[in-house]
Amino acid sequence: MNKTHRLCLVLGDQLSFDLASLKGLDAEQDTVLLVEVMEEASHVPHHPQKIALIFSAMRHFAEALKQRGIRVQYVTLDDPQNSGSVPGELRRWQSLLHAEELHLTECGDWRLEQSLKECGLAIQWHTDSRFLCSRADFSSWAEGKKQLRMEFFYREMRRKSGLLLNGDGSPVGGTWNFDAENRKTLPKGLRAPSPMRFSADAVTQDVLALVAKNFSSHYGALDAFDYPVTHADAQALWDYFLDWGLAAFGDYQDAMASDEPFLFHARISAALNIGLLDLRRLCNDVEAAYWAHRIPLNAAEGFIRQLIGWREYVRGVYWLKMPEYASGNLFGNSRPLPEFYWTGDTQMNCMSQAIGQSLKYAYAHHIQRLMVTGNFALLAGIAPSQICDWYLAIYMDAFDWVELPNTLGMVMHADGGYLGSKPYCASGQYIKRMSDYCRDCAYKVSESTTYDACPFNSLYWHFLMRHGDLLRGNQRMSMIYKNLDRMPESRQQALWQRGQFLLAKLDEGESF
């Protein structure tokens, strides 16, 4: 009996040997297809290091599959026959190989999944089992709820996974969430471990040359590329973090420091998101480190919460609410993204630090994204679509399923509070408390209305004033508005005028 020839398409963020669509492959009969295409590399101007990471990891994964005896067709970006799109390549290879079955694991991008569903081919879709919560399971959990709270979802994931639970099912330590113990500022003299770096092998060097040639117009440096591109190297990076970073991560995960882009963060999110690391193994390793008394509970719980709580939660929201979710714009923002987001050319030291390291490393940790670059975009009234595209383009770990809810919902509150119960807005005082950025800034964080006052200060109050009709009814904002109402009218007017002046400068294309 003749066997059916299966063609399995593996995308650049699906580089896992345990991928559902790879199950049951016949090494002699079936084929795995991987493609580098211009459409996916340029639909936003992705950071050159991000493109290099994915292409190099894809090439290494293809070689690893071949070593396992699996037939692989690999299409490079500069292949003369390359059609330039994922659906185009799937159609081309289905025809060339006369494949009777096409298999594909769920995409991480609604746009790409729709284009594949509409490409005219009968595709057998597989659930992405790399996640703890399937799309269907999240939809069932969300059914009937007007608002979705991550905390309650997270508790369900803890119960489902069994992580950090006592024998009776109660949380270790007596509470589910130790977030209040994850906000310490960095003490003077405390040094973070040096980041683990990986040198480029011949495959990566070829990719770096390819990216330099084809994406020179994209923002971001390529010469600092040092990320793991294989499963073994990603595991080495993870082991290094377990040994040297995780114990202090719980205390200082929200801290920021000048010229310290990584601090105690793992830098494994990109490797995890493209399939080089396994979610369940990471969580089990963290739990084991806690039980072995190698790390404190707030570090273990804080890290696990990010993985099975927030990460799974935003993915669930994305697939539950797309495509309508992407058009959210509660505040009616229309201001273009300032040019200095692409250059780092600003006298605001916090912004210069966060943007500068993002351009150099394609990396910033969650507080730099949320409370510095994101906070400014929120206060300045930047169009949500523009800041979303910036995050998607600039960060190594940014894929639409994780970037869009985090930016549109968490950062910009553009979804009307569906994802987060309040806007994460703050004045410069928050940045001063959590970093040393203000120390070397051209602006004074202690001032709000003078010519040299921190722009975050007046823009914060201006944001609250101009959106009072939408936010005053929010219980979590009531104290803030009471503070605003207690201000003398002259003070409110001065803050308003300073905010107006700064926004006018943005509209004229000026930097701060």
Buried (B, 14 or more C-beta within 10 A) or exposed (E): EEEEBBBBBBBBBBBBEEBBBBEEBEEEEBBBBBBBBBBBBBBBBBBBBBBBBBBBBBBBBBBBBEEEEBBBBBBBBEEEEBBBBBBBBBBBBBEEBEBEBBBBBBBBBBBBBEBBBEBEBEBEBBBBBBBBBBBEBBEEBBEEEEEBEBEEBBBBBBEEBEBBBEEEEEBBBEEBBBBEBBBBBBEEEEEBBEBBEBEBEEBBEBBBEBBEEBBEEBBBEBEBBBBBBBBEBBBBBBEBBBEBBBBBBBBBBBBBBBEBBBBBBBBBBBBBBBBBBBBBEBBBBBBEBBEEEBBBBBBBBBBBBBBBBBBBBBBBBBBBBBEEBBEBBBBEBEBEBBEBBBBBBBBBBBBBBBBBBBBBBBBBBBBBBBBBBBBBBBBBBBBBBBBBBBBBBBBBBBBBBBBBBBBBBBBBBBBEBBBBBEBBBBBBBBBBBBBBBBEEBEBBBEBBBBEEBBBBBBBBBBBBBBBBEBBBEBEEBEEBBEEBEEEEEEBBEBBBEBBEBBBEBBEEEEBB
